[in-house]
Amino acid sequence: MEQRIVVVGGGYAGLNAVNALQKQFASDPRIQLVLIDKESFHLRKVLLFQRAVQETPIKVPYSDYFGDTVEVIQAELIAVEPEAKQIRICRPDGAYEDQPYDRLILCLGSKVVSASPEQGGISLTDMESGDRIRRQLEQNLSDARRAVHEAERRRLLSVAIVGGGITGIETAGELASGLRRKAAAAGLDPAEVAVTLINSQQRLLEAAPPHVSRRLEQELSAIGVRVKHGSRAEQFRDGELALRGGELVPVGACVWTLGLRPNPLVQRLGLPITSDGKLQVDAQYHVHGSDGIYAIGDCAHIMDPVSGAADGMTCKEAIPQAGRLAKIIKAELASMNGPQHASYTNVFCISLGPDRGLVWLQKWGMNLVLTGKVGLHIRKLTWDMASLLSGKQGNVSELVYRQKKAGEGRNVH
């Protein structure tokens, strides 16, 4: 049976879906794979925070992945027409066209939440905002060299990161290290660099046990990041960040890292969605009431059929979803029943600047924390695995277990 399988969205879910389908249907001429994305490249979105310190290349052309084995169409999804089994797309030149499908996989991802313009500061949402943050910090360093008063110099060397999620934590760690390095190069005292992480919750990484949160905060403190818990930022203006309750924090820059929301496009497709704007899918990723349409990743509301737990919006969850979906489609084409969704291992990987990281894993009856260079090594591997840039096989749990077996006992708790 010939099948035209169209994947819309080349983020982590879409990229890995195409890769998994290639593996499942290797050398099968009856299967035509199509990837549609509004860009010509895969954006390594989890590395945006690095752009705030240096011009890190985080775009990978789709041609580097697939060559001629996958048809890649640069276009934006406009509409889905389930009855006609086609989608409407818009090319970069503004031309509209219809694309047929036998099976459609929606990997529409998410958008980064931005602070309102009235709140001031810069929201870390894309490469351009990362570059703006870097330019602002470099200007602050230059102004700090000329500052007459110590209080003004220290303010210019201070940064507030608003948002205590993983992106906020990684941004704080990267800025603390990068600013100290640049301050020293500019002849300033790196000890005067101050990075404050504003966390609205009562502790970091609330999904982990309290002792893991404490360890994470200790690691941040060791690199010069101070955490303010239970605080909500309201506005950055005139060199001060105003917190709810009236406290003013003098800083030279404010970076907002406010998390993710499902791609708003989802709400315009006429498909079943949840109250928070995600596509409704069953345990095999079928969009409710739509024959031949699937959804995975940040745009889909995916729940474990046994525990009832919902998957989060992270690439570590999108990758196994993609692999499982490819198996489901192969089974269905053979008139068989494929696997059902299962929640991913409870694990978090966090970078803390260019020299250290932290990994927490709950599995095999163990509660493991790996820190230092080992933690950063695993974090880098997860970044590369998510973007199909690593030759390493296996998943994060296996990586952690291999590090433990390799004798990194001093980092295991």
N, C-alpha and C positions, 0 to 999 in steps of 0.2 A: 504494500500500500504506500503510494507516494504521499509525503507529508511536507507541507511548508510550515515550519515552526518559526514564528516571529517573536523575538524578545524585544520588548520596548524598555529602554533604559540601560545605560552602560556603567552604572555604579557598581558597588561590590556585589550586590545580588545578581544583577544582569550579567556582569562579566563572568561570574562563576557559574551562572546557569548555562551560558553558551559553552563554556569550557567543559562542564559536566555532560552536556548533550553531545559534544564532540566525542567524548570518551565512550559514551553509551552506544553511539551510532557510528563508530569509526568505520570509514570506508563503505558505508551503506549509501549507494547512489540514490536511493528512494527518499532520503531525508535531506531537505534543503533548509539550512539554518540562515536566518536573517536577524541582524541586530540593528535596531533603529535608535538613534540618540541625536539630540539636538547639537551635540558637539562632535568633533572628529577625534576626540581623545577621551581616555579614562582619566578622571581627576581623583588623585589620592587625597580625598577630602579629610581623612583623619590626620594628615600632616600639615593642614593649613596653619597651625600654630607656629610651625617652624619658619614660615614666611615673615613672622613678626621680628625675627632676629637676622635672618639671612635669606638670600634669593634661592631657596631650595627648589630644584625642579620637581614638580609634582604632577606633571602631565605626561601621560603615556599614549602615543597614537595607537588607535585600534589596529592599524596595519602592522604594528610590532607584534601583535598577538596572533592574528588569524591568517594573514596573507590572503590567499585566494579561496581558502576553505570556508569562509563565512561571508555572505553578502552584507556589507555594512552600508547603511543608508543614513546620511546626515539629514535629519528632519525632526520636527517637533510633532508630537501626537496632538491631534485636534479632537478626534471623536472615535468612538468604538461603535460599530454597527453589528451586534451579535447575530441578528437574523440573516444578514447578507454575508456574514463571516468575512468582514473587511474592516479596516481602520482608515481613517482619513488623516493625512499628514501634511505638514507644510514645510517645503524645502527652504533653505536659507535665502533663496532669491524671491521668496514669497509665493511660489507656485504650489497649488494644492493638488493632491492626487490621492487615489484610493489604492490601498495595498491589501490583497487577499491573504487569508491565513487559514490553515487547517486547525492549528493550535496557537493560541496567543498567550504569552507570558508577560504580565505587567510587573515591571520592576521599577516603579516610578520614584522610589526613594523618598527623601524628605528634604525640607528646607530648614536652614538654620534660622532660629528666631532672632530678630533684631530689636534693639532698644529703639524707642521713638526718637525722632530728631531732637525733640525738646529735652530729652534726657542727656544730651551731649555725649562726649566720648566717641569711641569707635567700636562697632559690633564686628566681631571676627566671623564673617560669613562666607568669604570667598578670597581668591588670591589678591584681588585689588585691595580689599580691606586689610589683609595681612601686610601688604606693601605700605599702605598708609600708616599703619601702626609703627612699622620699622622706621619710616621717615620721621614720624613724630618723635620717637624715642631718640633718634640721632640728633634731631634739632634740640631736644631737651639736654642732651649731653653737651652739645656745643654751647647752649645758653648757660649751663651749669659752670662751665669753665670761666665764664665772664661774670658770674654772679658775685656781688660784693658781700652780701650777707649770708651767713651759714644757713639760716633757716630757709632762705630761698633756694640755695644750692641743694639742700637736702630734699626740698619739695620737688625740684626738677628731677632728682634722681629716684623719686618714688613713683610706683605704679600700683594701681588697684586693678585686680581682675575680679569682675563680678560674675559669679556663677561657680558653684562648687562641684560641678559634675566632672567627668573625666577630662573633657576638653579644657575646662578651667584649671584643673590641677596640672595638666601637662603644659598649658600655656604659662602658668605661674613658674613652673620649674624651668622651662626654657628661657623665659625672660630673666629670671634671677641669675642664671649662669651667663647668658649672653650679655646682659647689661654690666655685670661685674667685669667681664672680660673687656668690653668696650670702654668702660670707665677707666680701667687701668691703662689701656692703650692711649687714652686721652689725657693722662696725667692726673686723673682724679682718684680719690680714695675709694676703692671698690667696696669697702665696708660701709660706705654711706648709701649704697644702693639698697632700697627697701621695696619689697614686693608684698602686697597684702591681698590675700584671697578672701573675698566676701562670700560667705556660705550661708544661705538662708536656712539650712537645716541645722540640727543640733550637733551633727558630726559628719565627717566625710564618709563616703562609700557606705551608706546606710544599709545596703544589701548584704554587707559582710558583718561578721561578728565585731563587737566593740573593740576587742584587742587589735584587730586588723586596722580599724580606723585610727587607733592611737599610734600604731606603728607607722602608718602612712603620714600622720601629722608630724611624728618625730623625724621622718626622712625629709619632709618639707622644711622643717625648722633647721635641719642641718645644712640646707643649701640657701637659707636666708629667706624663706617664705613664711610670713605670719598669717595665721588663719583667724578670721573673725566669724564665729558661729552665731546662728540665730539673728543675722543681720540682713536687712534688705536695703539695697541702694535705690535711691530715687532720682538723683540728678547730679551730673558733673558740670560745674560751672565756675569760672573764675578761679581755677586752680584748686577747687575743693570738691570732694565727693560727699554729697549730703545723704546720710542714712536715715531711715525711718526712725523717728524718735528725736531727731534734731542734731545728732552727732555729725560733726564735719571732719573729714579726713583730708588733710592737705596732700595732694599728689600732682605730679606733672602730667600724668596720662591716666585714662580710664579705658579699660578694655572689657567689653561685655561678651560673655560666653553663656548664652541663655538656653542652650539646648536645641532640640529638634522638634519639628511638627511634620506630619505627613504632607507630601506634596499637594498643594491646593488643587492641582489639576484633577485629582481623584474625584473631587466633589462635582466636577463638571461632566463626567463621563456617563452619568445616568445608570451606573451600576450600584448594587447594594453596598452601603457604607455604614460604619458605626457612628456613634455620636461624636467621636473625636476625629472623624474624617478618614478612617482607614477602610479598605475594602474588606468585606465580609467573605471569609473563605472557610472551607471545611478542613478536616484533618489531612486531606490530600491536596490542599492548596487550590481546589476548584472555587472560583468565584461563585457565590450562591446564585442559582437560577440562570447561569450562563454556560451553555455547552461549549467546551473546548477552550475556555478562558481560565487562566491560573494567575495567582499573584503571590509574590514572596517579597521579603525585605521590609523596609520601613513603611511601605504604603499598605501593608496587609496586616489585618488583625489575626494573628496566628496563636492558637491556644493548644496546649498539650491535652489530648483527649482523655488522658488518665488523671493527671493532677489538676487540670483546669488552669494551670499557670500560663500567662501570656508571655510570648517572646518579647524581648526588648528590641530597641532600635540600634543594634550594633552590628558591625560586619562579622563578628565571630558567630552570630546567630544566622546571618544571611547565607554564609558559606555552606553550612550543612543543609540548610533549606534547599539551596540550589542543587546540591548533590542528590538529595532525596527526591526532588521533583523530577530530575532526569530519569531516575529509576521508575518513578510512578508512570511517566509518559511511556517509557519502553514497555512496561508491563501492560498498560492499557492498550497499546498497539498490538500486543499479542493476546488480547482478550483475557488478561489476567488482572488480579488485584495487586496493586503496588503497596509499598509500605505506608504507614501513617506517620504523622509528625510526632516527634519526641523532643522534649526540651533539651537544650544544650547544658553541658556541665557548668556548674556554678564556678565561674572563673573570671577574674579581671586582671588585665595587664595594663600597667601605667608607666610611662616614661617620666623621669624626674630630671630633665635636663639631658645634656649629651653624655653624661658619665655614669648615670645610675637609673635604676628603675625598680618597680615593685610588682610582683605577681602574687595573686591570692587564688588558691584553688581548693575546692572541697570535693574530694572524690576518694574512693576506696577506703572510706571510713577515716580519712585523714583531713586535716586542716593545715594547708601548707602556705607559707609566706616565703618567697624568695626575693632578695633585695640586691642592691649593688649592681655590679656589671652583669651578673647572671640574669637578674631581673630585666635589665635593659636589653640584653642579648635576645631573650625570649620575646620581649615587646617588639623589637625590630623584625624578628622572624614573623610575628603575627601580621605586622604591616605588609611585609613582602608576600606572605601567603595570601592575604586578602586581595592583593592586586596581581596575583599570579606571577610574581617576580622571583619566587624562591623555588629552588629545586628540592627543598625539604618536603618529605612526605609526612602524613599524619596530621594530628590536630594539636591544639594548645595543650590539652591534658597530657598527651604523649610527650610533648616537648618538656613539660614540667617534670614528668616522671623520669625522663632520661637524664635531666639535670640532677635530680635527686640521686639516682643510681650512680651518676658519675662521681659522687662524693662531695657535693657542695653542701655538706651538712651544716656548716656554719651559717648558711642562709636559709635554713629550713626551720620553721617554728610550729 
